[in-house]
Amino acid sequence: MSEKIHPSAYIDPKAQLGKNVEIGPFCVVGPNVTLHDGVRLIAQANIAGNTEIGKDCTLYPFVSMGHPPQDFKHKGGDVGIIIGERNIFREKANVHPGTDVGRRNTVIGNDGYFMVGAHVGHESHIGNNVIFSNSVQIGGCATIGNNVIMGGLSAVHQFTRIGDHAFVGGMAAVTTDVIPYGSVVGNFAHLAGLNIIGLRRRGFERKAIRDLRSAYRLLFANEGTFKERIEDVSRLYSDHAQVMEIVDFIKSQDKRPICTPLTGH
């Protein structure tokens, strides 16, 4: 191993460190922590519990991970955090582990950017390529898809799902599930269309975006019941992968409320 550890840092002898790990001043790393190759703790980071941090992640000052979850039902079982590769956690970001009464691990994918004060609650599952702006708050057991962008000071209620490629506006309070490709704003959040800017930036073809727009208008039209409209969209767009991703997302948890447009919009 070729670690670079500041003399003021405390590393428990049982912690597992990969190659080229850098640990700055006044960091604390607990006995059950695994830091894979190239992980950097800039300064004053505190990593506890059964926390595994993937290759080339960077943690800035006062990042906290692995301390007990904020769930009164949790009685202290064997729970943990699994974090993928190349994530960046800015100052005061924190991640809580799973619980012994639900998901045992909080899981974060690859290539995420978690800005100052972002909080990932217990048992949450976070996808790849997410951006959490300053002070984003994710409640327990939430599921956040790939390529999701969360605006500053936005909050996600416990057990809420946010689909792939969705955008959540700043200061939005999200209490209902957000469809893939959706764009939501407001307090409480309502669906304000599709995340067209994000889709264009990620190279989606014009036809794919046009079909998504047409399906969206049909899905959230005023005519018929929501169930009927879902079936209409399923029939008309059965060969469109992105549209069917929205349909499958809705059907997979049919007891969860879906974030919808404001009445008359």
DRENGU-415190 format. One record per residue (C-alpha): residue number from 0; residue in three letters; y, z, x. Coordinates in steps of 0.05 Angstrom, whole numbers. Example, Ala and Ser with C-alpha at 12.3 -4.5 7.8 and 13.67 -1.06 7.14 Angstrom:
BEGIN
   vonu   marvex       c2       c3       c1
      0      ALA      -90      156      246
      1      SER      -21      143      273
% end
This chain:
BEGIN
   vonu   marvex       c2       c3       c1
      0      MET        0        0        0
      1      SER       71      -13       23
      2      GLU      113       30      -22
      3      LYS      187       44      -11
      4      ILE      198      115      -36
      5      HIS      263      155      -30
      6      PRO      252      224       -1
      7      SER      284      258      -62
      8      ALA      234      226     -111
      9      TYR      174      265     -135
     10      ILE      109      225     -141
     11      ASP       48      262     -165
     12      PRO      -10      250     -116
     13      LYS      -54      226     -173
     14      ALA       -5      171     -194
     15      GLN      -29      100     -178
     16      LEU       20       55     -143
     17      GLY       11      -19     -129
     18      LYS       38      -59      -72
     19      ASN      113      -65      -58
     20      VAL      132      -11     -108
     21      GLU      202       16      -98
     22      ILE      221       86     -123
     23      GLY      293      107     -116
     24      PRO      329      174     -112
     25      PHE      308      232     -158
     26      CYS      255      194     -196
     27      VAL      195      232     -225
     28      VAL      127      199     -233
     29      GLY       71      238     -267
     30      PRO       -3      243     -250
     31      ASN      -29      193     -301
     32      VAL       22      139     -288
     33      THR        4       70     -261
     34      LEU       57       27     -229
     35      HIS       32      -43     -214
     36      ASP       55      -87     -157
     37      GLY      130      -97     -149
     38      VAL      153      -45     -199
     39      ARG      222      -18     -183
     40      LEU      250       49     -206
     41      ILE      323       44     -186
     42      ALA      341      119     -191
     43      GLN      330      180     -234
     44      ALA      276      149     -277
     45      ASN      225      196     -308
     46      ILE      156      169     -323
     47      ALA      103      215     -353
     48      GLY       39      213     -394
     49      ASN      -13      157     -393
     50      THR       38      104     -377
     51      GLU       20       37     -346
     52      ILE       76       -8     -324
     53      GLY       60      -81     -306
     54      LYS       80     -122     -246
     55      ASP      153     -133     -227
     56      CYS      184      -89     -280
     57      THR      251      -56     -264
     58      LEU      274       11     -292
     59      TYR      346       31     -283
     60      PRO      374      102     -280
     61      PHE      354      153     -333
     62      VAL      299      111     -364
     63      SER      248      157     -396
     64      MET      176      138     -415
     65      GLY      113      174     -435
     66      HIS      139      241     -460
     67      PRO      110      266     -526
     68      PRO      123      223     -588
     69      GLN      172      245     -641
     70      ASP      119      253     -694
     71      PHE      104      323     -721
     72      LYS       33      302     -739
     73      HIS       16      289     -667
     74      LYS      -23      347     -637
     75      GLY      -26      325     -564
     76      GLY      -86      279     -558
     77      ASP      -99      226     -505
     78      VAL      -45      174     -520
     79      GLY       -5      127     -477
     80      ILE       40       68     -463
     81      ILE       20       -1     -439
     82      ILE       76      -46     -413
     83      GLY       68     -118     -390
     84      GLU      101     -155     -333
     85      ARG      173     -171     -313
     86      ASN      207     -126     -364
     87      ILE      275      -97     -350
     88      PHE      296      -30     -378
     89      ARG      369      -14     -370
     90      GLU      401       55     -366
     91      LYS      376      108     -415
     92      ALA      325       63     -448
     93      ASN      264      103     -471
     94      VAL      194       89     -495
     95      HIS      149      139     -532
     96      PRO       73      136     -530
     97      GLY       24      129     -588
     98      THR       -3      187     -629
     99      ASP      -70      218     -642
    100      VAL      -63      203     -717
    101      GLY      -48      129     -713
    102      ARG      -43       76     -658
    103      ARG      -61      111     -593
    104      ASN      -17       66     -550
    105      THR       53       39     -553
    106      VAL       48      -33     -527
    107      ILE      103      -77     -498
    108      GLY       90     -149     -476
    109      ASN      120     -190     -419
    110      ASP      190     -211     -400
    111      GLY      229     -165     -446
    112      TYR      301     -142     -434
    113      PHE      317      -73     -461
    114      MET      391      -57     -455
    115      VAL      427       10     -449
    116      GLY      401       63     -496
    117      ALA      346       22     -529
    118      HIS      291       64     -560
    119      VAL      220       42     -574
    120      GLY      187       92     -621
    121      HIS      116      117     -620
    122      GLU       59       69     -635
    123      SER      104        8     -636
    124      HIS       78      -59     -614
    125      ILE      130     -105     -582
    126      GLY      117     -178     -564
    127      ASN      138     -222     -506
    128      ASN      208     -247     -489
    129      VAL      245     -199     -533
    130      ILE      318     -178     -523
    131      PHE      339     -110     -548
    132      SER      414     -102     -543
    133      ASN      450      -36     -530
    134      SER      426       24     -571
    135      VAL      374      -14     -612
    136      GLN      329       37     -647
    137      ILE      257       20     -664
    138      GLY      221       68     -710
    139      GLY      149       90     -703
    140      CYS       92       41     -717
    141      ALA      138      -19     -720
    142      THR      112      -88     -700
    143      ILE      162     -135     -666
    144      GLY      139     -206     -652
    145      ASN      152     -254     -594
    146      ASN      221     -282     -578
    147      VAL      257     -232     -624
    148      ILE      330     -216     -610
    149      MET      357     -149     -635
    150      GLY      433     -142     -639
    151      GLY      469      -81     -614
    152      LEU      463      -16     -654
    153      SER      411      -47     -701
    154      ALA      354       -3     -726
    155      VAL      284      -17     -751
    156      HIS      250       30     -800
    157      GLN      181       57     -785
    158      PHE      122       11     -802
    159      THR      168      -49     -808
    160      ARG      145     -117     -782
    161      ILE      192     -169     -751
    162      GLY      161     -239     -742
    163      ASP      165     -285     -682
    164      HIS      231     -318     -666
    165      ALA      271     -275     -714
    166      PHE      342     -252     -702
    167      VAL      371     -185     -725
    168      GLY      446     -180     -726
    169      GLY      485     -124     -694
    170      MET      486      -57     -733
    171      ALA      436      -83     -784
    172      ALA      390      -31     -814
    173      VAL      322      -64     -825
    174      THR      278      -29     -876
    175      THR      236      -89     -900
    176      ASP      193     -140     -863
    177      VAL      229     -199     -832
    178      ILE      194     -267     -835
    179      PRO      183     -307     -772
    180      TYR      244     -350     -754
    181      GLY      287     -308     -801
    182      SER      359     -285     -788
    183      VAL      379     -219     -820
    184      VAL      446     -183     -822
    185      GLY      478     -125     -858
    186      ASN      466      -52     -875
    187      PHE      416      -51     -906
    188      ALA      395     -117     -876
    189      HIS      386     -179     -919
    190      LEU      359     -248     -900
    191      ALA      416     -295     -883
    192      GLY      376     -358     -868
    193      LEU      335     -380     -809
    194      ASN      349     -366     -735
    195      ILE      370     -438     -724
    196      ILE      409     -425     -660
    197      GLY      349     -390     -629
    198      LEU      302     -447     -650
    199      ARG      347     -499     -619
    200      ARG      353     -459     -555
    201      ARG      278     -455     -550
    202      GLY      269     -530     -557
    203      PHE      241     -536     -628
    204      GLU      244     -608     -652
    205      ARG      293     -629     -706
    206      LYS      238     -646     -755
    207      ALA      206     -578     -747
    208      ILE      272     -544     -760
    209      ARG      286     -590     -820
    210      ASP      218     -574     -850
    211      LEU      229     -500     -839
    212      ARG      295     -504     -876
    213      SER      264     -541     -934
    214      ALA      207     -491     -939
    215      TYR      256     -433     -934
    216      ARG      297     -460     -992
    217      LEU      235     -467    -1035
    218      LEU      207     -399    -1016
    219      PHE      270     -362    -1035
    220      ALA      292     -405    -1094
    221      ASN      310     -373    -1161
    222      GLU      256     -410    -1200
    223      GLY      188     -380    -1213
    224      THR      157     -318    -1184
    225      PHE      153     -304    -1109
    226      LYS       77     -311    -1112
    227      GLU       83     -379    -1144
    228      ARG      133     -402    -1092
    229      ILE       88     -379    -1036
    230      GLU       32     -421    -1065
    231      ASP       78     -481    -1072
    232      VAL       99     -475     -999
    233      SER       27     -467     -977
    234      ARG        7     -530    -1014
    235      LEU       66     -573     -992
    236      TYR       69     -551     -919
    237      SER       -4     -538     -904
    238      ASP        0     -581     -841
    239      HIS       64     -549     -814
    240      ALA       46     -494     -764
    241      GLN      113     -458     -766
    242      VAL      118     -456     -842
    243      MET       47     -432     -848
    244      GLU       62     -378     -797
    245      ILE      114     -351     -847
    246      VAL       64     -356     -904
    247      ASP       10     -321     -865
    248      PHE       58     -267     -844
    249      ILE       75     -252     -916
    250      LYS        4     -254     -941
    251      SER      -25     -211     -885
    252      GLN       11     -148     -909
    253      ASP       22     -162     -983
    254      LYS       40      -90     -998
    255      ARG       98      -90     -950
    256      PRO      167     -110     -979
    257      ILE      197     -173     -950
    258      CYS      270     -178     -930
    259      THR      301     -229     -977
    260      PRO      369     -262     -986
    261      LEU      423     -228    -1028
    262      THR      420     -247    -1102
    263      GLY      459     -311    -1113
    264      HIS      456     -332    -1039
% end
